[in-house]
Amino acid sequence: MRFLRCWWPNQSGVLAGLLLLTLIPRLIYLVSIPQAGILESVDAQGYDLLARNLNTGHGLSLQSVPPYQPDGLRTPLYPTFVATIYTLAGERPVAVAITQAILEMLTTLLVGATAAALLGRRAGIAAAIIYALTPVQWRYTSALLPEVFLGFIIALAVWLLTRALEKDRQLSQRHVAPALGNADSNV
């Protein structure tokens, strides 16, 4: 949380509140839907199959039986993210949803930090609260879809860009282009 101190010094209570404000509604939504709801859409089922195929060595394929032909519709970053979670926590989509809730907490902080850097501390807190309480985000947190992951990458890229413009540091600028590239083409 060190990266936020320049915008919210001595405000650990505010940061903790924002994290809880983000996490609690998402977890309430997650427990209120049936576990099958995480894989409700055809796209979510496809990402699940891609992750399972990656973990079993069948590559980025949407086929459940041989021959496992490569899929040209999906880019590899999100399926690899899901496959990594499956490797660490077992092939349970709920583990992906919980991980996405954690990503949402980080996204809330990045949105708030970016707004605070550009418009001041109060605007940063307001932006973070608005993001935390946006109901559509609760739904995407509980689905095996790349929107939460993409939102995090975009928020990170914008925050890095803001930092680069603030400090005029070449190091940050070198990090922004790859992050934006990933947000655009690899999710």
Disulfide bonds with the S-S distance in Angstrom:
none
